[in-house]
């Protein structure tokens, strides 16, 4: 096989997932940002939000942290061109063999965040299927697959000086919840002329299985 031709073909296939840029319509300062998420049920979101507010009263959190959505992040990427129908079809095809699965939220843990802060999060015990989705999406888009620990963030960039006190307070609470993940949501927003738009739902991709009960669709 001619490696050069093979790589060129793969690159063309990847680029075909995005809309063609017409020179007369190309807006150079517009960036399209996409975010793949799993959205838990409202009861779990409310519990995460309550813990955020308790942590805020303890040490003070940024508005960004306090008001961020209670979701499980899979991946995000940005491009100068919007995705097209072929992109949505490719993602649907990618997920066609995935079935609904259980996610178990259990207890708390933390990451180091830079040289002077930590991230406090709720742990997801059986996250193998989430990692699989993450890996499949990165391969589809030709992105590097990195180490990935799915989680529900409670405190972002908690200063290390306050971390021990903050984590001890959070660990005094119980967090044991299970829910069925039956879809991935794709969000989209534009960054144009220095203005960051709000994320809007672009597509909700369901995992279909005739042998698995389907609940209501959760929204981010």
Secondary structure, DSSP 8 states (H G I E B T S, - for coil): --HHHHHHHHHHHHHTTB----TTT--TTEEEEEEEEEE--HHHHHHHHHHHHHHHHHH---HHHHHS--EEEEEEEEESS-B-HHHHHHHHHHTTT---EEEEEEEEEEEEETTTEEEEEEEESS-HHHHHHHHHHHHHHT--------EEEEEEEEEHHHHHHHHHHHHTS--EEEEEE-EEEEEEEEEETTEE---EEEEEEE---TTS--------
